[in-house]
């Protein structure tokens, strides 16, 4: 059975059984009908996924791996903040008339900074260090830039990746590990979406830097289930679980900026039925 399923089910049960409610508090999110969107939440959830053992897609329902990868590439590869560069409608409600989401997400990764090696943006700096200084403890990105928050249509949720390289005894290749920091997460709609897209990112970076994948550690400060999602989650986590799918990348790609979703192959992905008509709080 998929380890990702077991992690997801355990997390959801913990939130529902031991979490705290925001009902009655002043909250920002609201439902389409205008009523407040309350949550049951847990602080400081930490989930660990060993990518060397399996790809962490849940099988309780299907995660659209290529679609979430497209969003990741929009941010990390195209470094865009305009929905017209994204083949998806996920971000439409946060875009202005020109399609911009402001100085958020991809915009921040594309800003160039001065390093002693020259001008680089955050993504190029990560790739440079993984290739030239793999054991550095300073390989990270951060898109939660306070001076630009007032120009962001949405504050970043998943805001930081910290990369850490290890050398396993007997292995020729170095191992790429990473910590994904997230300030807030809607567990039902976004949890496995984020896990899968950053797992794909790690596979891509490992390949172009001549490494193998290791652990993805996902740290969520506020992991929450919305009140109207609770019955959906209870049904979802009671479903049958299947084996994790097989994930492979096109081995011919050696440049991160050449990857497309066509370079991903997903095999033997057996899942439960899709959950439809999930209410979304905004």
Secondary structure, 3 states (H helix, E strand, C coil): CCHHHHHHHHHHHHHHHHCEECCCCCCCCECCCCCECCEEEEEEEEEEEECCCCCCCCCCCCCCHHHHHHHHHHHHCCCCCEHHHCCCCCCHHHCCCCCECECCCHHHHHCCEEECCEEECHHHHHHHHHHHCCCCCCCEEECCCHHHHHHECCCCCEEEEEEEEECCCCCCCCEEEEEEEECCEEHHHHHHHHHHHHHHHHHHHHHHCCCEEEEEEEEEEEEEEEHHHHHHHHHHCCCCCCCCCEEEECCCCCCHHHCCHHHEEEECCCCCCCCCCCCCCC
